[in-house]
Structures are given as structure tokens and as C-alpha cells.
């Protein structure tokens, strides 16, 4: 089968994985730009959402919506705890950026091993039997849950973008991202904004983790791989522009699907890194960049 | 002292020696130069595979394999640094972090060469200096190698090269202003760091006589950073002490007789919590001299 016959299926697969990566990348980029830390623990937090969903659905057998609500709540609470008990202290101590990277890696490893300890190393799934029916669009096959993944990212991202660009809290947030000192001089409360950011990122992380878990298998080690996808989406989209990560996520999805058409699928992890290397070498600011930002970026 | 206890202590000693080398690799790049180089687990894995394959296919003595592995690690580290060194701090950290995954992917997928996830077994350990090796001789040999490496890194730290590296770490802009090519010096430091990582991987492969794609990975990253930060980022002796402490603490957990499925994750959690606490309370490390 040539690439052209497979095109409809590849296109659908790109929408599915791309939607997921866009969601992950958006959350990652938001944390990176607003809080100025590299959130290495981002994938771990979304995996907490997926494991909570697994626990509530598979073990306690709750209804889908209650389970969804509770597991998203769990990631939000986790994120807020991280902010209040760790990152606020580190901000007050003015820890250097390398120290923050190291702390991020340490939190990521901690979450991974916490999940390993509490759920064991074997593969878990989120049972959603009613969503497995498959149907045909444009000559490609897609299941209901995949359709939800492909489309779910759109309203979430749309809402975030609306808040980000049109609502007062979003605009003040952007002011804090662009000029932290100036915005604080003008009376914006940075701590409040950080809390808001961590809440929003918690929601996005939880939802993306649950969507991932509904489509793929979840293991404790998946968290790192999710972080990597989110990071690569952020870098190739444009690390200084938060919504550009959405573009990057879809592009990464397209590249991965095209590459896995020619190569064994186990090369996926390597491919995302090779893509990132190429972008960092030839277009280090990503697809979308602001010229003005280059002078102020530090 | 009973033979069993001696064996156990020697085993711990051998582990410490291997990790001291990896910690030194991190000290050279992170501590002495201040560049956010996180590639050392990947380079160690590369060195381990390189050494194992050479000794199996060509039946070279251990010392020769180790030298080749160190050279491979150093040159790869140099190449990686030369390509990505101009990136700003955080992104350099991420690229070098990503390098670990590239090595892991290759080790997992190049099955004709690396035997995939099963790893390479029965790696010979035929030393040139010590005929018919046993555990005590292995321990002495590894102790000599790591002591030598510590001395060399300590000498480098106080050499003219070390002072240039320190000035890059403390204030890169003023270092450029004095006419130093910081790009070149960062590459040199990445080379030394890679040599130490490759050497450590080679020792691991021959002493454990087994290497698989997960021999060096994220868990080592946290262990090594934990050890380096515990002892003091800028001090050579401190990172050696840090490696000692972080190896011995989880060994004490053994006496609680926990099952292996609990012990592994618990150990990693201890490392990561140690790392967070150190950066929280004493980011310069326990044994750093006051002021810096």
C-alpha cells in the first residue's frame, strides 16, 4: 500500500495523535512561559489523572462523568499543592534556572515511582466499552473514543485561547508573562496568577492524561514520554508563543504518523527527538516566533 | 571479619566506584563549567555497549575496551556539545536530556547489534594487569581507576583550564570579554565529561558482565544529580562523598527485608526527595565552603 492510498487513515491518525500532543504541548508551554520553569513533571501529572480514572472506573466502577470529574480534580489538587508547597518557596528563594530544572526532573521521577509503588508495573487500561464502536470517515477508520480525542482538544484549546486573549484574567496573565516586573508594579497579583495557571494546567493535564489512557495503555513509565511529546510540540511550535504549541503538536503528530508508516513504530520516541534537534539547530525559535521577543528573552 | 561481609562490602565498594566516575562526569560539566549537560547517562550507556561489543567480537583485554569506550563517550559528548552548545541554558539541558532517549531508542531497536531489550550477557572481564580476576582484585582495580580519575579532575579544577571553566560558570559574559572562546572551552569540558561517563559505562558492563538498554537512564540521572548536589556542585570531593552517601542509604533499606517491587521505587523516591530537599535547604551542597 502506497502513501497515497493510506492517506485518509494517516490523516485521521494525525488528527488523533496531533490533538493529544497539541493539548499536552499547550499545557506545557503555558507553564513554561507563565511560571518560567520547565515542567518535567507535566507528563507525570497527566498520568496521575489517567491512573485515577482507571482506579475509579475499573476498581470502584463509578459512572464516567463522576470519575472524569474526580480524576481531573485530583490532578488540579496535585498541581496546586506543587505550586503552594514547592514552587512558591523556590520562587521566594530565587533558585537558579538549572536548579529548577533539576527539581522538575526530581518531581517527575518521584511521581513515576509513586505510581509504580501504588499501582505496580503492569499495564492498565481505562474501560470505556461504549466508546469502542468504529466507523468510517473519508475512507479511513476511526473509533468513537478516537473521534472524541481528535475533537476534544479543540473546545478545550478554544476556551483557553478565548480566556487568554479576551478575558481580563487572561490578558493580565499575558502581561505577567511578557513583563513580570512591570505587571507587578501595576498591581497585578503574581501569586494569584500562578495559582490560576497551575489550576488551568492541572485541568489540561488531567484531561489529556485521561484521553491518552482511553486510547492507549497506561504504565508508570509513560509519564516521561508524555512530557517529551509536550516539550517537543512546544519547541517546534515556538517556545515563546503559547498557542503555537498547538500547531507544533499537530505537526509532531503528522511527522510521527508519516515516519511510522516507513519505520517500525518503536522508533517513535527517537523520531520526536530528531525532529526537535533539527528544529533547534535550524529554527531554534520554532515555527511561530516574535522578533521583538528575542532581545528580551533571557 | 567474615568472608560474606567482606564480599558484601566489596560489592558496595565496586558500585560506589562506578558511580563516582559518573558523578565526576556530572561535576566536570555541571559543577566546574556550569553548562547544563544532562547527557551523561546516555554516554555511559553508549560506553557500556561499545565496550561490551568490542570485548565480545574482538576479545580485547578489558583495559583496551575501557579506553575505546571512554574515547567513544568523549567524542560523542564533544559532537553533541559542538552541535547544541550555542543554545541557551534550559534548552541545552533539554537537548542533552533528549540525547539519552536517542541512545535508548537505538539500543532497543538495533537488534542485530545490541540484542534489543534482552541486552548483552556474558561480557568477559579479562584484565591485562590482573590475571584471573576475582572480586577483591576487581575492587582494587576499580578503586585505582576511580581514585586516579578523582585526582585528575581535582588537578584539572585548579589548572588554568579549570579556572577558565570556572569563569564561564560564574560569569560567561566577562569571560568572553577577556577574549576566551567560551564555545571551545565548553566543548572541551563536554569531552572530558563524556570520557568519564564512557569509562564508567565500560566498567559497569565488564564488572556486572551484563548490559541492557535500561542499565543507565533516568534513574541514574536523579542519583547522580542527587549525589553531586548533596556534596556540593562545585566541589570534586563533595560529589565523591555524595556518591558514597547515596549508595549506602538505600543499602540500609535492605535490612528492612522489603520485597524488591517496593525497594526499587522506594530507592528512587529517596533520591528524588533528597535532591529536592538539598536544593531547598542548601543549594550549594553540604560540603561546599561558605560563600560560593
Interface residues (C-beta under 8 A of the other chain):
Chain A: X38 X86 X89 X90 X93 X95 X96 X97 X98 X99 X101 X102 X103 X105 X106 X107 X109 X110 X112 X113 X114 X116 X117 X120 X121 X224 X228 X231 X235 X239 X264 X266 X267 X269 X270 X273 X274 X276 X277 X280 X281 X284 X297
Chain B: X30 X34 X36 X83 X84 X87 X88 X89 X90 X91 X93 X94 X95 X98 X99 X101 X102 X104 X105 X106 X108 X109 X218 X219 X221 X222 X225 X226 X229 X261 X262 X264 X265 X266 X268 X269 X271 X272 X273 X275 X276 X279 X280 X283
